[in-house]
Amino acid sequence: MPVAKRDYYEVLGVAKGASADEVKQAFRRLALKHHPDRNPTNKKEAEERFKEVSEAYEVLSEPQKRSAYDQHGHNGVEGAFRHGNFRFEEDFTHFQDISDIFGGGGLEELFASMGLGGGSRRAANGRRAGADLEYLLQMDLADVAKGKEIPVTFQRREECSACRGQGSKEGAPRINCPDCQGRGQVRFSQGIFTMATTCRRCGGEGSMVKEVCPGCRGEGRVRLERNVTVKVPPGVESGMRLKLSGEGEAGQRGGPRGDLYVLVEVKEHPFFERHGAELLCEMPVTMIQAALGCELKVPTLSAESVTMKIPPGTQPGQVFRLRGRGLPHLRGGKGDLLLRVAVKIPARLTAAQKRLLEQFGQDGDNKSFTGF
């Protein structure tokens, strides 16, 4: 029995009245979360979730499809897909909305790993651009506050020095591909049509290596370790992408080098809760401090503490604002630090403390609440 599809709004985690921007942001966040490379222990499950959020976005991002779905549910959009079945490689039309998350080459490699086609970029003369690479950079909230230059180490393919990227043994000539006769394409007929496709045997190059280079085994490239320094600007957020042009893999047959895309993931802080450029923290005080007022030392991300006055009669959950003590905005300026008061009630009282509180309860206006 087929499994019933989940509601598309539930899949993306948005309300039914969500705006187009909210739908897009939710999709981008989930597409990044379920990237198979970030889920090596459950890669198959991640691929299925990636397809599920892609199907939901394909419908909810198109006004006509979304209207039909809102009125008739899944039955209203079955005709939008082939035989009522969503196929990522055939039905997904919003590649641009995710290509800037993963990078051009990284996206092609992702699709290829999922069996959805794609492939390397190759020119007719056999030159192939190097693949874009992706690096997940985890950083602390304290580093976000001031920005940081972070060294990263990764592996990439470099041109083989033994064969200078040609893939053949030194002095050994290349030969024409016997399947395409050097054209790089093979033709076949289907009814009245004649079609051409890239030659699989030579990969479209038209020539083949007769004796492979022992250093790279005919690929023309070898995998080497690379160290670069990433300049992370202050105020960066999780999901943002930093591009390092020309730091991807080397091209083949003189093709251009790819780029390196650094995906930022900011770790959660044990004390501060982030909301854009603003920081929120809970400030515990005793009921005596809340009632009488006090001065507190408040920690900040810069390691220095700030003295703050709590006025008499402060209520639980009341929020105080320290301007300019939050995180930097990417375009300049700083957010605020918000302090939410949490009044701590003692769990145990001495006999003397109980008498004092009972007496306090009998004085003035301190009467029990009987309702609203």
Sine and cosine of phi, psi and omega as CSV:
sin_phi,cos_phi,sin_psi,cos_psi,sin_omega,cos_omega
0.00,0.00,0.81,-0.59,-0.07,-1.00
-0.91,0.42,0.55,-0.83,0.00,-1.00
-0.98,0.21,0.74,-0.67,-0.01,-1.00
-0.93,0.38,0.65,-0.76,0.00,-1.00
-0.95,0.31,0.57,-0.82,0.08,-1.00
-0.97,0.24,0.41,-0.91,0.07,-1.00
-0.87,0.49,0.72,-0.69,-0.07,-1.00
-0.88,0.47,-0.60,0.80,0.02,-1.00
-0.91,0.41,-0.61,0.79,0.05,-1.00
-0.92,0.40,-0.63,0.78,0.00,-1.00
-0.86,0.50,-0.69,0.73,-0.02,-1.00
-1.00,0.06,-0.19,0.98,0.02,-1.00
0.95,0.32,0.59,0.81,0.01,-1.00
-0.83,-0.56,0.34,-0.94,0.04,-1.00
-0.97,0.24,0.33,-0.94,-0.04,-1.00
-0.89,0.46,-0.50,0.86,0.01,-1.00
-1.00,-0.05,0.30,0.95,-0.05,-1.00
-0.88,0.47,0.58,-0.81,0.03,-1.00
-0.96,0.28,0.22,-0.98,0.03,-1.00
-0.87,0.49,-0.63,0.78,0.01,-1.00
-0.91,0.41,-0.63,0.77,0.01,-1.00
-0.91,0.41,-0.62,0.78,0.04,-1.00
-0.90,0.43,-0.69,0.72,-0.02,-1.00
-0.91,0.41,-0.68,0.73,-0.01,-1.00
-0.90,0.44,-0.64,0.77,0.02,-1.00
-0.90,0.44,-0.67,0.75,0.01,-1.00
-0.89,0.45,-0.72,0.69,-0.02,-1.00
-0.88,0.48,-0.65,0.76,0.00,-1.00
-0.90,0.44,-0.69,0.72,-0.03,-1.00
-0.95,0.30,-0.58,0.81,0.05,-1.00
-0.89,0.46,-0.63,0.78,0.04,-1.00
-0.94,0.35,-0.65,0.76,-0.03,-1.00
-0.90,0.44,-0.63,0.78,-0.09,-1.00
-0.99,-0.15,0.33,0.94,0.12,-0.99
-0.85,0.53,0.83,-0.56,-0.05,-1.00
-0.81,0.59,-0.55,0.83,-0.01,-1.00
-0.92,0.39,-0.37,0.93,0.02,-1.00
-1.00,-0.02,-0.04,1.00,-0.01,-1.00
-0.75,-0.66,0.87,0.49,-0.11,-0.99
-0.91,0.42,-0.43,0.90,-0.05,-1.00
-0.99,0.11,-0.35,0.94,0.04,-1.00
-0.66,-0.75,0.82,0.57,-0.10,-0.99
-0.88,0.47,-0.65,0.76,-0.02,-1.00
-0.90,0.44,-0.68,0.74,0.02,-1.00
-0.91,0.42,-0.62,0.78,0.01,-1.00
-0.90,0.44,-0.65,0.76,0.02,-1.00
-0.89,0.46,-0.66,0.75,0.01,-1.00
-0.91,0.41,-0.64,0.77,0.03,-1.00
-0.92,0.38,-0.59,0.81,0.04,-1.00
-0.88,0.48,-0.70,0.72,0.02,-1.00
-0.91,0.41,-0.60,0.80,-0.04,-1.00
-0.91,0.41,-0.72,0.70,0.00,-1.00
-0.94,0.34,-0.49,0.87,0.04,-1.00
-0.92,0.38,-0.65,0.76,0.03,-1.00
-0.90,0.44,-0.69,0.73,0.01,-1.00
-0.89,0.46,-0.66,0.75,-0.01,-1.00
-0.94,0.35,-0.59,0.81,0.02,-1.00
-0.84,0.54,-0.58,0.82,0.00,-1.00
-0.99,0.11,-0.77,0.64,-0.13,-0.99
-0.96,0.27,-0.25,0.97,0.03,-1.00
-1.00,0.03,-0.21,0.98,0.01,-1.00
-0.96,-0.27,0.88,-0.47,-0.08,-1.00
-0.80,0.59,-0.69,0.73,-0.03,-1.00
-0.93,0.37,-0.70,0.71,0.03,-1.00
-0.90,0.43,-0.64,0.77,-0.02,-1.00
-0.91,0.41,-0.66,0.75,0.02,-1.00
-0.89,0.46,-0.69,0.72,0.02,-1.00
-0.90,0.44,-0.63,0.78,0.01,-1.00
-0.92,0.38,-0.67,0.74,0.00,-1.00
-0.88,0.48,-0.55,0.83,-0.05,-1.00
-0.99,0.11,-0.65,0.76,-0.16,-0.99
-0.83,-0.55,0.07,1.00,-0.01,-1.00
0.94,0.35,-0.47,-0.88,-0.05,-1.00
-0.89,0.46,-0.50,0.86,0.02,-1.00
-0.89,0.45,-0.47,0.88,-0.04,-1.00
-0.96,0.28,-0.27,0.96,-0.06,-1.00
-0.85,-0.53,0.15,0.99,0.00,-1.00
-0.86,0.51,-0.60,0.80,-0.01,-1.00
-0.93,0.36,-0.26,0.97,-0.01,-1.00
-0.96,0.28,-0.31,0.95,-0.01,-1.00
-0.90,-0.44,0.30,-0.95,-0.05,-1.00
-0.93,0.36,0.88,-0.48,-0.02,-1.00
0.85,0.53,0.49,0.87,0.00,-1.00
0.95,0.32,0.21,0.98,-0.06,-1.00
-0.88,-0.48,0.84,-0.55,0.00,-1.00
-0.96,0.27,0.80,-0.60,0.08,-1.00
-0.85,-0.53,0.90,-0.44,-0.13,-0.99
-0.82,0.58,-0.73,0.68,-0.12,-0.99
-0.93,0.37,-0.32,0.95,-0.06,-1.00
-0.93,-0.38,-0.50,0.86,-0.16,-0.99
-0.96,-0.27,-0.32,0.95,-0.03,-1.00
-0.99,0.17,0.81,-0.58,-0.12,-0.99
-0.89,-0.45,0.08,1.00,-0.10,-0.99
-0.93,-0.38,0.73,0.68,-0.02,-1.00
-0.87,0.49,-0.54,0.84,-0.04,-1.00
-0.91,0.43,-0.49,0.87,-0.03,-1.00
-0.93,0.37,-0.31,0.95,0.03,-1.00
-0.87,-0.50,-0.21,0.98,-0.04,-1.00
-0.90,0.43,-0.51,0.86,0.00,-1.00
-0.99,0.15,-0.11,0.99,0.14,-0.99
-0.99,0.14,-0.75,0.66,-0.12,-0.99
-1.00,-0.09,-0.27,0.96,-0.11,-0.99
1.00,0.07,0.50,-0.87,-0.08,-1.00
-0.81,0.58,-0.83,0.55,-0.04,-1.00
-0.93,0.37,-0.61,0.79,0.02,-1.00
-0.88,0.47,-0.59,0.81,0.03,-1.00
-0.93,0.37,-0.67,0.74,0.02,-1.00
-0.88,0.48,-0.66,0.75,0.00,-1.00
-0.92,0.39,-0.59,0.80,0.04,-1.00
-0.88,0.47,-0.76,0.66,-0.01,-1.00
-0.88,0.48,-0.65,0.76,-0.02,-1.00
-0.90,0.44,-0.63,0.78,0.00,-1.00
-0.93,0.38,-0.38,0.92,0.00,-1.00
-1.00,-0.10,0.08,1.00,-0.01,-1.00
0.96,0.29,0.50,0.87,-0.07,-1.00
-0.93,-0.38,0.42,0.91,0.04,-1.00
0.99,0.11,-0.47,-0.88,-0.07,-1.00
1.00,0.04,-0.18,-0.98,0.03,-1.00
0.46,-0.89,0.03,-1.00,-0.05,-1.00
-0.97,0.24,0.44,-0.90,0.01,-1.00
-0.99,0.12,0.83,-0.55,-0.10,-0.99
-0.73,-0.69,0.71,-0.71,0.07,-1.00
-1.00,0.04,0.23,-0.97,-0.05,-1.00
-0.91,0.42,-0.43,0.90,-0.03,-1.00
-1.00,0.05,0.18,0.98,0.04,-1.00
1.00,-0.03,-0.15,0.99,0.05,-1.00
-0.95,0.32,0.72,-0.70,-0.02,-1.00
-0.80,-0.60,0.78,-0.62,0.03,-1.00
-0.93,0.37,0.59,-0.81,0.05,-1.00
-0.93,0.37,0.49,-0.87,-0.02,-1.00
-0.95,0.32,0.57,-0.82,0.17,-0.99
-0.96,0.28,0.54,-0.84,0.01,-1.00
-0.91,-0.42,0.32,-0.95,-0.05,-1.00
-0.76,-0.65,0.68,-0.73,0.01,-1.00
-0.72,-0.69,0.79,-0.61,0.03,-1.00
-1.00,-0.01,0.88,-0.47,-0.05,-1.00
-0.94,-0.35,0.91,-0.41,0.07,-1.00
-0.99,-0.10,0.70,-0.71,-0.04,-1.00
-0.60,-0.80,0.38,-0.93,-0.02,-1.00
-0.99,0.12,0.40,-0.92,-0.01,-1.00
-0.89,0.45,-0.54,0.84,0.02,-1.00
-0.89,0.45,-0.57,0.82,0.03,-1.00
-0.95,0.31,-0.50,0.87,0.06,-1.00
-0.90,0.43,-0.56,0.83,-0.07,-1.00
-0.91,0.42,-0.52,0.85,-0.08,-1.00
-0.86,-0.50,-0.12,0.99,-0.09,-1.00
0.97,0.23,0.36,-0.93,-0.07,-1.00
-0.29,-0.96,0.50,-0.87,0.17,-0.99
-0.99,-0.14,0.89,-0.45,-0.13,-0.99
-0.89,-0.45,0.84,-0.54,0.07,-1.00
-0.97,0.25,0.71,-0.71,0.05,-1.00
-0.79,-0.61,0.51,-0.86,0.00,-1.00
-0.83,-0.56,0.76,-0.65,0.01,-1.00
-0.51,-0.86,0.16,-0.99,0.03,-1.00
-0.95,-0.32,0.59,-0.80,0.05,-1.00
-0.53,-0.85,0.31,-0.95,0.02,-1.00
-1.00,0.08,0.76,-0.65,0.04,-1.00
-0.89,-0.45,0.39,-0.92,0.02,-1.00
-0.87,0.49,0.73,-0.69,0.00,-1.00
-0.93,0.38,0.82,-0.58,-0.04,-1.00
-0.96,0.27,-0.41,0.91,-0.04,-1.00
-0.94,0.34,-0.64,0.77,-0.04,-1.00
-0.92,-0.40,0.07,1.00,-0.01,-1.00
0.82,0.57,0.62,0.78,0.11,-0.99
0.99,0.12,0.06,1.00,-0.06,-1.00
-1.00,0.08,-0.38,0.92,0.04,-1.00
1.00,0.08,-0.14,0.99,-0.05,-1.00
-0.96,-0.27,0.43,-0.90,0.04,-1.00
-0.89,0.46,0.58,-0.81,-0.06,-1.00
-0.81,0.58,0.81,-0.58,0.02,-1.00
1.00,0.04,-0.19,0.98,-0.02,-1.00
-1.00,0.06,0.77,-0.63,-0.03,-1.00
-0.98,0.21,0.34,-0.94,0.15,-0.99
-1.00,-0.01,0.47,-0.88,-0.01,-1.00
-0.87,-0.50,0.41,-0.91,0.06,-1.00
-0.90,0.44,0.61,-0.79,0.05,-1.00
-0.92,0.40,0.79,-0.61,-0.03,-1.00
-0.94,0.33,-0.34,0.94,-0.03,-1.00
-0.98,0.17,-0.65,0.76,-0.05,-1.00
-0.94,-0.34,-0.01,1.00,0.02,-1.00
0.85,0.53,0.58,0.81,0.08,-1.00
1.00,0.06,-0.03,1.00,-0.04,-1.00
-0.99,0.12,-0.38,0.93,-0.02,-1.00
1.00,0.09,-0.12,0.99,0.01,-1.00
-0.70,-0.71,0.49,-0.87,0.11,-0.99
-0.87,-0.49,0.57,-0.82,-0.04,-1.00
-0.92,-0.38,0.55,-0.83,0.07,-1.00
-0.54,-0.84,0.43,-0.90,-0.05,-1.00
-0.97,-0.25,0.62,-0.79,0.07,-1.00
-0.67,-0.74,0.99,-0.16,-0.09,-1.00
0.93,0.37,-0.79,-0.62,0.00,-1.00
-1.00,0.03,-0.01,1.00,-0.06,-1.00
-0.98,-0.20,0.57,-0.82,0.13,-0.99
-0.91,-0.42,0.81,-0.58,-0.07,-1.00
-0.87,-0.49,0.42,-0.91,0.04,-1.00
-0.82,-0.57,0.63,-0.78,0.03,-1.00
-0.64,-0.77,0.37,-0.93,-0.01,-1.00
-0.88,0.47,0.72,-0.69,0.00,-1.00
-0.91,0.41,0.82,-0.57,-0.03,-1.00
-0.96,0.29,-0.52,0.85,-0.10,-0.99
-0.93,0.36,-0.68,0.74,-0.02,-1.00
-0.96,-0.28,-0.02,1.00,0.01,-1.00
0.93,0.36,0.38,0.93,0.03,-1.00
1.00,0.00,0.02,1.00,-0.04,-1.00
-0.99,0.14,-0.42,0.91,-0.02,-1.00
1.00,0.06,-0.28,0.96,0.00,-1.00
-0.73,-0.68,0.30,-0.96,-0.03,-1.00
-0.71,-0.70,0.40,-0.92,0.05,-1.00
-0.99,0.17,0.80,-0.60,0.02,-1.00
-0.99,0.13,-0.69,0.72,0.07,-1.00
-0.79,-0.61,0.89,-0.45,-0.11,-0.99
-0.96,0.27,0.49,-0.87,0.07,-1.00
-0.93,0.35,0.77,-0.63,-0.01,-1.00
-0.93,0.37,-0.37,0.93,-0.04,-1.00
-0.96,0.27,-0.62,0.79,-0.05,-1.00
-0.87,-0.50,0.01,1.00,0.01,-1.00
0.85,0.52,0.58,0.82,0.11,-0.99
1.00,-0.03,-0.13,0.99,-0.04,-1.00
-0.98,0.21,-0.47,0.88,-0.05,-1.00
1.00,0.03,-0.05,1.00,0.00,-1.00
-0.65,-0.76,0.44,-0.90,0.06,-1.00
-0.77,-0.64,0.47,-0.88,-0.03,-1.00
-1.00,0.04,0.83,-0.56,-0.01,-1.00
-0.76,-0.65,0.34,-0.94,0.03,-1.00
-1.00,0.08,0.64,-0.77,-0.04,-1.00
-0.77,-0.64,0.69,-0.73,0.06,-1.00
-0.90,-0.43,0.80,-0.60,0.06,-1.00
-0.70,-0.71,0.31,-0.95,0.07,-1.00
-0.94,-0.34,0.81,-0.59,-0.01,-1.00
-0.98,-0.18,0.83,-0.55,0.06,-1.00
-1.00,0.00,0.96,-0.29,-0.03,-1.00
-1.00,-0.10,0.87,-0.50,-0.04,-1.00
-0.96,0.28,0.45,-0.89,0.07,-1.00
-0.88,0.48,0.62,-0.78,0.07,-1.00
1.00,0.01,0.08,1.00,-0.03,-1.00
-0.90,0.44,0.49,-0.87,-0.04,-1.00
-0.86,-0.51,0.34,-0.94,0.07,-1.00
-0.86,0.51,0.67,-0.74,-0.01,-1.00
1.00,-0.08,-0.25,0.97,0.04,-1.00
-0.96,0.29,0.44,-0.90,-0.11,-0.99
-0.81,-0.59,0.78,-0.63,0.04,-1.00
-0.95,-0.31,0.77,-0.64,-0.06,-1.00
-0.97,-0.23,0.79,-0.62,0.12,-0.99
-0.92,-0.38,0.99,-0.17,-0.09,-1.00
-0.90,0.43,0.68,-0.73,0.08,-1.00
0.96,0.27,0.21,0.98,0.02,-1.00
-0.97,-0.26,0.19,0.98,0.06,-1.00
-1.00,0.07,-0.37,-0.93,-0.06,-1.00
-0.98,0.21,0.47,-0.88,0.03,-1.00
-0.92,0.39,0.56,-0.83,0.07,-1.00
-0.97,0.24,0.10,-1.00,0.03,-1.00
-0.92,-0.39,0.57,-0.82,-0.01,-1.00
0.82,0.57,0.63,0.77,0.04,-1.00
1.00,0.07,0.14,0.99,0.02,-1.00
-0.94,0.35,0.37,-0.93,-0.05,-1.00
-0.93,0.36,0.44,-0.90,0.02,-1.00
-0.97,0.24,0.52,-0.86,0.05,-1.00
-0.98,0.19,-0.09,-1.00,-0.02,-1.00
-0.92,-0.40,0.29,-0.96,0.08,-1.00
-0.94,-0.34,0.81,-0.59,0.04,-1.00
-0.94,-0.33,0.86,-0.51,0.00,-1.00
-0.98,-0.17,0.90,-0.43,0.01,-1.00
-1.00,-0.05,0.82,-0.58,-0.10,-1.00
-1.00,-0.05,0.72,-0.69,0.12,-0.99
-0.75,-0.66,0.90,-0.43,-0.04,-1.00
-1.00,-0.03,0.80,-0.59,-0.01,-1.00
-0.94,0.33,0.49,-0.87,0.06,-1.00
-0.94,0.35,0.57,-0.82,0.00,-1.00
-0.99,-0.14,0.63,-0.77,-0.04,-1.00
-0.93,0.36,-0.32,0.95,-0.10,-1.00
-0.88,-0.48,-0.65,0.76,-0.07,-1.00
-0.99,-0.17,0.66,-0.75,0.08,-1.00
-0.95,-0.32,0.81,-0.58,-0.11,-0.99
-1.00,-0.03,0.68,-0.73,0.13,-0.99
-0.70,-0.71,1.00,0.08,-0.08,-1.00
0.92,0.38,-0.85,-0.52,0.03,-1.00
-1.00,-0.04,-0.07,1.00,0.01,-1.00
-1.00,-0.09,0.52,-0.85,0.06,-1.00
-0.88,-0.47,0.65,-0.76,0.02,-1.00
-0.84,-0.55,0.73,-0.68,0.08,-1.00
-0.66,-0.75,0.43,-0.90,0.01,-1.00
-1.00,-0.08,0.73,-0.68,-0.09,-1.00
-0.91,-0.42,0.96,-0.28,-0.01,-1.00
-0.97,0.23,0.72,-0.69,0.09,-1.00
-0.68,-0.73,0.38,-0.92,0.08,-1.00
-0.99,0.17,0.28,-0.96,0.01,-1.00
-0.92,0.38,-0.45,0.89,0.06,-1.00
-0.93,0.36,-0.71,0.71,0.03,-1.00
-0.88,0.47,-0.65,0.76,0.01,-1.00
-0.92,0.39,-0.60,0.80,-0.05,-1.00
-0.97,0.24,-0.66,0.75,-0.09,-1.00
-0.99,-0.11,-0.28,0.96,-0.10,-1.00
1.00,0.05,0.40,-0.92,-0.02,-1.00
-0.22,-0.98,0.04,-1.00,0.14,-0.99
-0.90,-0.43,0.72,-0.69,-0.02,-1.00
-0.83,-0.56,0.53,-0.85,0.14,-0.99
-1.00,-0.01,0.89,-0.46,-0.07,-1.00
-0.96,-0.28,0.84,-0.55,0.03,-1.00
-0.96,0.27,0.42,-0.91,0.06,-1.00
-0.76,-0.65,0.18,-0.98,0.01,-1.00
-0.92,0.39,-0.37,0.93,-0.02,-1.00
-0.99,0.13,0.11,0.99,0.06,-1.00
0.99,0.16,-0.22,0.98,0.07,-1.00
-1.00,0.02,0.50,-0.87,0.02,-1.00
-0.98,-0.20,0.45,-0.89,-0.01,-1.00
-0.86,-0.51,0.70,-0.71,0.04,-1.00
-1.00,0.09,0.76,-0.65,-0.02,-1.00
-0.76,-0.65,0.68,-0.73,0.02,-1.00
-1.00,-0.03,0.78,-0.62,0.07,-1.00
-0.98,-0.20,0.88,-0.47,-0.08,-1.00
-0.95,0.30,0.40,-0.91,0.07,-1.00
-0.86,0.51,0.58,-0.81,0.04,-1.00
0.99,0.16,0.32,0.95,0.03,-1.00
-0.91,0.42,0.71,-0.70,-0.07,-1.00
-0.99,-0.13,0.46,-0.89,0.07,-1.00
-0.85,0.52,0.69,-0.73,0.01,-1.00
1.00,0.09,-0.09,1.00,0.02,-1.00
-0.91,0.41,0.63,-0.78,-0.09,-1.00
-0.92,-0.39,0.75,-0.66,0.07,-1.00
-0.92,-0.40,0.52,-0.86,-0.10,-0.99
-0.89,-0.46,0.80,-0.60,0.14,-0.99
-0.95,-0.30,0.96,-0.28,-0.13,-0.99
-0.95,0.32,0.67,-0.74,0.07,-1.00
0.97,0.25,0.20,0.98,0.00,-1.00
-0.96,-0.27,0.19,0.98,0.02,-1.00
-1.00,-0.04,-0.58,-0.82,-0.02,-1.00
-0.99,-0.12,0.40,-0.92,0.04,-1.00
-0.94,0.35,0.55,-0.83,0.22,-0.97
-0.99,0.16,0.55,-0.84,0.00,-1.00
-0.88,0.47,-0.48,0.87,-0.03,-1.00
-0.98,-0.18,0.29,0.96,0.05,-1.00
0.95,-0.32,0.40,-0.92,-0.02,-1.00
0.99,0.10,0.16,-0.99,-0.01,-1.00
-0.72,-0.69,0.46,-0.89,0.07,-1.00
-0.99,0.13,-0.11,-0.99,-0.07,-1.00
-0.94,-0.33,0.30,-0.95,0.11,-0.99
-0.97,-0.25,0.85,-0.52,-0.02,-1.00
-0.97,-0.23,0.76,-0.65,-0.03,-1.00
-0.91,-0.42,0.89,-0.47,-0.01,-1.00
-0.97,-0.23,0.83,-0.55,-0.09,-1.00
-0.97,0.25,0.76,-0.65,0.10,-1.00
-0.86,-0.51,0.96,-0.28,-0.04,-1.00
-0.99,0.15,0.84,-0.55,-0.03,-1.00
-1.00,-0.08,0.85,-0.53,0.03,-1.00
-1.00,-0.09,0.79,-0.61,-0.02,-1.00
-0.90,0.44,0.66,-0.75,-0.01,-1.00
-0.99,0.16,-0.45,0.89,0.00,-1.00
-0.77,-0.64,0.64,-0.77,0.02,-1.00
-0.80,-0.61,0.54,-0.84,0.13,-0.99
-0.98,0.22,0.22,-0.98,0.01,-1.00
-0.87,0.49,-0.65,0.76,-0.01,-1.00
-0.91,0.42,-0.65,0.76,0.02,-1.00
-0.91,0.42,-0.63,0.77,0.03,-1.00
-0.88,0.47,-0.68,0.73,0.00,-1.00
-0.89,0.45,-0.67,0.75,0.01,-1.00
-0.90,0.44,-0.66,0.75,0.00,-1.00
-0.94,0.35,-0.60,0.80,0.05,-1.00
-0.90,0.43,-0.64,0.77,0.04,-1.00
-0.92,0.40,-0.64,0.77,0.04,-1.00
-0.89,0.47,-0.61,0.79,-0.01,-1.00
-0.93,0.37,-0.41,0.91,-0.01,-1.00
-1.00,0.03,-0.28,0.96,-0.04,-1.00
-1.00,0.00,0.42,-0.91,0.15,-0.99
0.86,0.51,-0.65,-0.76,-0.07,-1.00
-0.99,-0.14,0.21,0.98,-0.09,-1.00
-0.99,0.17,0.97,0.24,0.03,-1.00
-0.95,-0.30,0.40,-0.92,-0.03,-1.00
-0.93,0.37,0.61,-0.79,0.09,-1.00
-0.96,0.28,0.73,-0.68,0.02,-1.00
-0.94,-0.35,0.05,1.00,-0.02,-1.00
0.59,-0.81,-0.10,-0.99,-0.04,-1.00
-0.89,-0.45,0.00,0.00,0.00,0.00
